[in-house]
Amino acid sequence: MSVSCHNLEFGRTRLDFAACGCSSNASVDRLSVRNRAKALLRNVSSGWKARKLLCSRREIGRCRVFSTTTPEAFLSGVAAGPPPVLDLTQEPRGLSSLADTFEVVAEDLLTLNKNLQSIVGSENPVLMSAAEQIFGAGGKRMRPALVFLVSRATAEIAGLKDLTKEHRRLAEIIEMIHTASLIHDDVLDESDMRRGKETVHQLYGTRVAVLAGDFMFAQSSWYLANLENLEVIKLISQVIKDFASGEIKQASSLFDCDVDLDEYLIKSYYKTASLIAASTKGAAIFSGVNSDISEQMYQYGKNLGLSFQVVDDILDFTQSAEQLGKPAGSDLAKGNLTAPVIFALEKETKLRDIIESEFCETGSLEEAIDIVKNCGGIERARELAREMAYQAIQNLHCLPQSSFRRALEQMVNYNLERIK
């Protein structure tokens, strides 16, 4: 078994990666992540720093690696030794419990929903119609809910009696940025359905969809500038850059079976976790708490976001098209190799041949999906999601006990319940 470790600079925080591939004669090649990362990351650390790694073998051919360094590391934040798997059996809750989780900020979300379309602007009816389509497509408002939960949890520390106007505006900006990214994602992915409804570009054409996304990015940037907090402006502005970097990484690695877990996590950070992490940290900054707490909120958002992405990628194999609101296995069909596939490729060489053929033969996509399901790829991805979820829970220990902290913990559990 060989283990390689490295750290990557993302500009605002260092993200350390610990990667492990295990079998009786396994080795992990990390050259490709170095080469690709240099083109897309702001800085790659010139020297590889040694890490103490702890492996706990559960069965032959599987190994889990945990960093025992500080919680600032990308896949760290855990005590020495393997983290316990979160126990979801003591208090079983259905997926409908997400509404219960958000109940403590329900009034905040109602106000946000009323404001969303008005802050987009009414000067262009076509753009308004496009915005109404995506805003009304059944989104969970998870990101603004997280802003409100962290805002209220940290406001208690700072002695604030209520949320500030900056807290509320931040939640609106975050949802606008997220919505703009969805519109552009659907164009790039040529997706016809989003949350069970037709996408904006399917209804109005690609040109309108691109302009609608651009408009919402621009409008959110204008509101962001008016917050007049340079730290938050830099934080959120970086997110928009990250979106583009994530799309470039994904587009340049389609059907590439040499993509490894590190590259997958970097891309997932850019496309998903970056916005959530910036949301939770920005909320803490506006509460006026110290930098240690705001950094822990950043780490919470990052770990939760990565866990959510891994779970979404698992569901792409385990749920039906009706449940997903899009065709099942759609990422794999487009050549986007996610955690379950990356793990499966370590076990089954035939899967590489099928993917590299770009599913040119009838039934080859279905065969590839079956291989991923049957060779342990999904279970190993579940372990990855659980480990990151555990780290997210650890990041909340700096907060006092409250209904808001409990809701933030429940968000982590809700995510894992989707793959029980």
N, C-alpha and C positions, 0 to 999 in steps of 0.2 A: 504494500500500500504506500502511495506517496501522497504527501499533503503539500499544497503550495498556498502561501498567503501573500497578500499585498494590500496596499492602501492607495486610494485614489482621492485626489483633491477635487472637490466640486465647488470651489470658490468660497462658499459661505460656511461650509463645515466639512470636516474630513470624514469620509466614509470608508471604513476598513472592511475588507472582505476576507472571510475565512472559508476556503472551499475544500471539499474532500470528496474523493471518489473511491469507493471501497469495494473490493472483491479480493479473491485470493491472489490475483496478480494485477490488480487495478493500478492505473496511473492516471494522473490528471494533467492534461496539457493546458497550460495557461498562456501560451505565447499569443494566441489569437486575440485574447482580451486586451493584452498590452498594445498590440498593433492597432486594433480598432479604436481603443479608448483614446490613444494619442490624438486621433483626428477629431474627436468630439468632446473630450473633457478639457477643462481649462488647464489642468496640470496633473501630470502623473508623477508621483513620488519617485525620485531617482533611485532610492535604495529600498529594498524589501526589509521591513522590520520584523524581527523574530516575534512570534506569538506562541504562548503556551496554549496548547490545544488539548482538549479532553475528548476522547472518543469513547462512546459507549456502544458496543456491538450488541445488537438485539438478535440478529440472525446472520448467518453467513451471507456475505455479499452486501450487507447494509451497514452503514456507519454514520453516526451523527457527530458533527464537530461543533464545539462551542468555544468561543473566545473567553479567556479569563482576564482580559484587560478591562479598562474602564468602560462605563456605559456609553461613552462618546463614540465607540466604534460602531461601524455600520450594522454588523450582525451581533453586536454585543449587548450589554445591558443586563446580563444575567450573572448570578453568583457562580463561583467556581463549581463545576460539576454540572451534569445535565439538568435542564429545567424540568419540573414536573409538567405533565400535560394538563391543561386546564380541565377541571372536572365539570362537565356539563350535565351530569346525571343527577346531581343533588336537587336542582330546581329546574325541571324540564319546562321549557317555554317554547311556544310555537313561533313561527316566523312573524306572525301578526304582532308579536311583542315589540317590534320596532316602534310602532305608534306609542306603546306604553313607555318605552325608553325616552321618547321625545316629549312626553307629557309635561315634564317639568319646564320645558321651554316652548310649550304649545302656543302661548300668546305671542311670543317673539316670532315664531314661524308664521302665524297668521298675519302679523304686521308685515313681515317680509314678502309674503305672497301678494299682498295688496300693493306693495311698492314696486315689485319687480318689473312689471310691464310699463309702469309710468316712468321709471328711470331709464328705460331703453329709449324712450322718446316717441313722440307721435307724429313727427314731421314726415315720415315715409310709411304709407300704409302697407306696402309690400313687406318691408322689414318688420313692421309691427305684426303682420300676419304670420311671418316666419317665426318670430319670437313667441307668439301665442302658441304655435304648433309645438315647439320644443318645450316651453315652460309648462304646457298643459298635458304633456305626454306621460304623466304618471311618475315623475321623478320623486325620489324619497326625500330630497332636500337634506341629504346626509351632511354635506359639507357646511352649509350655514348652520345646521343644528349643532355640529361640533364647535363652530365658532361661538354660538350662544352658550353651550355647556361649559366650555373652557373659560369664556368670559365671566360667567357667573361663579364658577368654582374659584377662579383667581381673584375676582372682585372681592370675595369674602376675605381673602388674605390681605388685600390692600385697604380694606375698610370702606369700600364703595357700597353705597346703599342700593344703587341701580346701575344698569348698563349706561355707558356713555353713547352719544350719537356716533362716535367713531366705531364703537363695537358694532352697532347696527349697520352702519354703512359698509364696514368690512364684510359682513355676512352677505350683503347684496352684491358687492363687487366679486366675491368668491363665486357665488352662484352664476353671475354673468360670465366670468371667465370659464367656468366649467361648461356652461351651455355653449359658448363659442367654440370650445375645443370639441364638443360632441358633434356640432354641425360640420366642422372641418374633418373630423375623424370619419364621419359617414361618407363624405365626398371621397377622401383618400381610399377608404376601404370599399367603395362602391356598394355600400349597404343600403338596401331598400327599406328595411324596417328598423325601428328603434322603439323599444318598450312596447312592441306590438302594434305600432302605428307607422304609417309611411314617413320616411325621413324628409327633411326640408328640401334636399336637392331632388328627391323623387317627385315632390309636389310642385316645386317652383323652378326646377332646373339648377344646374351646377353653378351658373353665374350668380344667380340670386343667393344661393346657399353660401358661396364663398364670400360675397359681399356682406351678407348678414352676419357671418362669423367675424369678419374683419371689423364691422361696425361695432359689434358688442365688445370685442377686444379694445377698440379705440375708446368706446364710451366708458368701459370699466377703468381704463388707464386715466381718463380725465377725472373721474371720481376719486381714483386712487391718489392722484396728484393733489387734489383738494383736501385730502386728509392731513397734509403738511407734516407728516412724520417720515423723515428720511429713511430710518431703519426699516419701517414697514414698506415704504415705496420700493426700496432695493430688494427686499424679501419677495414681494409679490411680482415685481418686474422680472426677477430671475425665473419665476415659474413659467412665464410666457416663453422665455427663451428655452426652458427645459422641454416644453411641449414640442417645439420644433426639433430639438436634438433627439428626443425620443422617436419622433416620426422618421427622422433620417436614419437612425440606428435600425429601426424596424424595416424600413424599405431597403436598406443595404444588406440585410441578412436573411431575406426570404429564401426558404428552401435550403438554407445553409445548415447542414447537420453538424458542423463544427462549432456552432454557437454553444457556449457553455453556461453554467448557472450564474456565474458572475455577470456576464453580458446581459443575460435575461433580467437580473436584479437591477442593473444600471438602467436598462430601458424601462423597467417597471417603475423605478423611482422617477425618472423623467416624466413618464406619461401619467402616472397615477399618484404616487406618494408625495411628490414635490408639492403639489397644490394643497394636499391635506396637511402636510407638515407646516407649510407657510401659514395656513389658516389658523391652526392651533397656536402657533407661536405668535402670530400677529395679534390674536385675541389676548394672549397673556401680556404682550407689550402694552396694549392699550389699557390694561388693568393697572399697570405701573408696578408689577412685581419685579423682583430682582432677576438678574440674567440667568442664574442657575435654574430657577423655576421655568422661565420662558424657554430655556434650552431643553429641559425635560419635556415640555409641551411639544416642542419641535420633534423630539425623538418619539414621543407617543404618536404623533400624527404620521411620522415616517413609517414606524413599525406597523401601525394599524393599516396604513395605505398599502404597504407591501403585502400584508396578510390578506387584505381584501382582493388584491390583484391575483394572488395565487389561488384563492378560493374561486374567483370568477373563472380562472383558467381551468380549474377542475370541473366546474359546472358545465363548461363548454363540451365536456365529454360525458357527463352523467345525467344531464337534463334533456328534456325534449325541446323541440323547436317552439312549442306552445309555451313552455315554461320560460324559455330564454327570451322569447320575443324576436328571435332570429334563428337561422338554421343551425342545428347542432353541428359541432365540429367545424364551424366556419373559419376559425383561426388557422387550424391545420390545413384546411382546403386552400387557403390563401398563402400558405407557406410560412405563416407566423408560428414559430416553434416556441411553445410555452413550457412551464416547469414539468408537467406530466410527460411531455414528449422528450424533453431533455433527459429526464431520468430513465425513460423507457429505452432511449437510444444506447444507454450504457449496458443494457442487458440483451438487446435483440438487434443483431446486425442486419437482419432482413428489413427492418424498419427504415434504415438508412437508404437502402436501394429503392424502396417504394417512394420515399419522400423526394429523393433526388431525381426520380423520374417525373416529378410534378404530377403524379396521379394520372398518368396518360392512359392507363389501362382501366377498362370498366371494372368497377368494384374495388379498385385499389385503395381508395379513400376509406371505404368501410373496413377493409382489411387492416389498414394502418390504425384506425380507431380501436379495433378489437385488440390489436397488439398492445397498444398503450394501456388499455383496460386490464389486460390479462398478465402483464409482466411486472406489475408492481409500481408503475409510474405514478398512478393516481395516489396510492397509499403514501409513497415517499413525498409527494407534493403536499399531502395532508399534514405530514410531520413538519414540513417546512412552514406551512401556515400556522400550525400550533406553536412552533418555536417563536415565531415573530409576534404572535398574539401574546405569549407569555411576557416577552420583552415590553410590549406596550403596557401591560398591566403594571410591570415594575416601574415604568416611567411615571405612573400616577401616584406613587408613594409619597411624593413631595407635597401633595394636596391634602388638606384636612378632610376628614370624613364629612360628606354632605350628600344630599340627593343628587347633586350635579356630578360629583365624583362617581357615585354609584352608576349613574347613567352612562358615563364614559366607560366604565368597566363593562356594563351591559352591552355597549356597542361592540366590544371585542367578542363577547360571548355570542351575540347575535350573528356575527360574521361566521364563527365556527359552526354554529348550529345549521348553517346552510349546507354543510358537508357531513353532517352526522350520519 
